[in-house]
Amino acid sequence: MLDRYVKPDFIFNSYRDVTPDFLKSAQIDALICDIDNTLVTYDDAEPTEEVLCWYEKLKQNGIQVAFVSNNNRQRVSLFNSKLNAPAFHNSRKPSRYALRRAIAAMGISPERTAVLGDQLFTDVMAAKRLGIRAIVVTPIKDKKSLLFRIKRACERPLLRKYKNTSGING
């Protein structure tokens, strides 16, 4: 039962492994990206050069991108200032609300959309609750808070299981 809500469709080591060729082969035309620990660390206020290059490759290949983050407006706006993509803050993932808004802003079919994130219980669960595909990546750098460590400890055995039994990428 839990698998229905937290099992990603694809697992990769990094967002850099999610290429335009892969997305096209999976018939994904739009990507809703988490920011913190997916694309940059919590300490990076703006996108790195690597993120900017990756984003440009996606755009050049016709892949639309939006950002949906549980972080605050200031954080999301600063990160998005060089990208100018649809961006939504305080999204309360695993709520589906911000994902629906991102899909509407991009004007794309949910069937051709995927969520890219680093957490099963927020990013993947939000995608699955909405019925869209989910791509999970290894977190860049975890927070050290007790709650975050507990959440990661719950995710680890599930991720191992999904990697070992599903033949999923990464």
Buried (B, 14 or more C-beta within 10 A) or exposed (E): EEEEBBBBBBBBEBBBBBBBEBBEEBEBBBBBBBBBBBBBEBEBEEBEEEBEEBBEBBBEEEBBBBBBBBBEEEBBEEBBEEBEBBBBBEBEBBBBBBBEBBBEBBEBEBEBBBBBBBBBBBBBBBBBBBEBBBBBBBBBEBBEEEEBEEBBEEBEEBBEEBBEEBEBBB
